[in-house]
Amino acid sequence: MTARDGALAVSDGTMPCPVPSPDTSHPCIKKIPTGWTADEGHAGGHWWQDPAITEMEKRGVHRDPGLLLSGQPTPWHEPEDCTPDCWQWRGAR
């Protein structure tokens, strides 16, 4: 990623990580920190995510991330379909 003058582009905090997953080619959803270049990367490991999940998150779907970390499929629903047994309500009663 370079600017038009040949200098490396500097992130404003919204620059996506350019490194895809070696297994699935899914993008890393971490951003390059403000003031850093893509070559400098970001702190910590990569967080590769299926673009379909990213779109679901933008819609605000409810899903249990703890189940996702286990590698198991997790049920999900749109916010307007939420019920009191949703994982987001656990401990809130």
C-alpha positions, 0 to 999 in steps of 0.5 A: 500500500503506497501513496501516489508519491511512492511513500508508504500510506499511513493509517488513520486508524481505518486501514484494514490489515492486508494479510489474508488467512493462509487457510481460507483467504478470509480477511483479518478484521484488525485495523492498522493503528493510527500513524502506522503503515501496513508494513508495520502491521498491528499488535497481537495476532490476526483475527481472520473472519468470514466476510458473511460474519462481518456483515451479520455483525454490522446488522447487530445479530446476536450470537454467542462468541464463546461458542464460536471460540470453541469452533462449534456452530452457534445459533444466531438471530436478528435483534428484532427476533430476540427472546428473554433466553438470548445469551445477551440477557444472561445475568441481566435479570 
